Amino acid sequence: MNRKILFSFRRSSLKTKWALTSAVVIFISFAIICSVLYWSMHTWLLSQEHQSVNRTMDDLQVFFESQGSGMTIDEIRSNRGLMNSIIDKNQTVRILNKDGIEILRINDTINQIPEIKKQVPSQGYIVEKEKLEGIDCFVATSKLQMSPFLGYIQLTHPLDSFHSLMNYLLMAMCILGLGALIISFYIGHFLANFLLRPLHELRLEMLNVAEEGFGTPILMEYSYEDEIGDLLQVYRKMMAELEQTFLLQQQFVQDASHELRTPIQVVEGHLSLIKRWGKDDPAILQESLETSLTEIKRMKDLVEEMLELARGEGVAQDSHCNVEETIREIVEEQLHLYPSVKIEIVKNHFTNVYAAISQRALGQIVRNLLQNAIRYSNQDDKIFVCLTIEGKNCKIEVEDHGIGIAESDLPYIFERFYRVDQARSREEGGTGLGLSIVHMLVNKYGGKIFVSSKLGEGTKFQITFPLENNQI
Ligand code: ADP
């Protein structure tokens, strides 16, 4: 049963949970306060009733002591008026003989005569709680020396008004408790509705995005800087980033498939040519095979570069490398590939410099920049690689005196697949990904890249990297 309740509570909406929890909490607090109040009132009022009994008995004893011990029944009767003024309206006082037979009665609130207790003291009185005629009463008994016999004074104090007051109080508390339960449930419900409305709207917005996709209009307007406002901001930021990534990926897939389509078409064309004519014509066969091989190499380069970019999105490792050594290796590699090219390394107080970047990444950056410098300049134009220390950074510059880049193209050259001159880049074996890779690697290792270029005069790429910690 308990499990069932817990299960259905867990499955109910946040609003219901909130309303129920607040109702229960308020009700329990109310019930505790009421119980404490009820029991304090009960004790206090009962002690008041007890005190009233004590007061009357004390007054009666004083009265009888003042009359002397040999008082006769008639003398007592003649003092009835005085005794009446001592006794409260709801109390009954009886004078009994030693056998418990009533001799005199003042007031008549309870008819039943209580039994005389054996343990009545010779001095003072005893007070006990008894049920007479179905009513709880305090019964006080004391001994009374009269002439000519020993008797008893017996006071009966019914507690009916005390009980009806307590019952009334209990009833009022129960009604109030029930009212508090209902009111607190409604207040909880209202509060939950009011406070959870933004969450509900956020959910609707999320559902809308899930159904309609990115770019759906924003439905929710919430300008408070509370937790929900925070959540909304985080959600919108996350969605904007996701949308951006999604669009970039879409763009990348489109560009990549477009780039791959051209070499595939070329290879396909040449293979058909070989199939139709090439078998009998060695010249066509030779040319088609060479072109196909070139295109396949282009595809291979493209795929490798795309993989490099995809790999680059990973987390940077804590790495370092000797800058000069790495650059010399790459320069030699390029000179080996293009023997007619002239590359000069210029150093400004640059010995044994270590930068906080992996050797592979620095090699890739310099290789891409050098390949571009070679591609987009004449063979006679010298390419310079300058190495400088600048404060806590090392600066690497790759400068050529080739065709340069127009100012209007400069902001786009780091974008994937962007080429200023599509035909020339393709002809030179470019993929349009080289500078994107450079940009990604530089960012990954906390470096900076600048480019300055003038059409027809040449281009200079400047890269700065933080030096390795122990060199600073
Ligand atoms: P690509 O593979 O086409 O060279 P990159 O991303 O390396 O692709 O370069 C993007 C474009 O920037 C190139 O197509 C080229 O037009 C231009 N570019 C890059 N480097 C140079 C340079 N040193 N001189 C002139 N143009 C350059």
Boltz pocket constraint, residues with backbone or C-beta under 6 A from the ligand:
constraints:
  - pocket:
      binder: B
      contacts: [[A, 368], [A, 369], [A, 372], [A, 373], [A, 375], [A, 376], [A, 400], [A, 402], [A, 403], [A, 404], [A, 405], [A, 413], [A, 415], [A, 418], [A, 419], [A, 420], [A, 421], [A, 425], [A, 426], [A, 429], [A, 430], [A, 431], [A, 432], [A, 433], [A, 434], [A, 435], [A, 436], [A, 459]]
      max_distance: 6.0
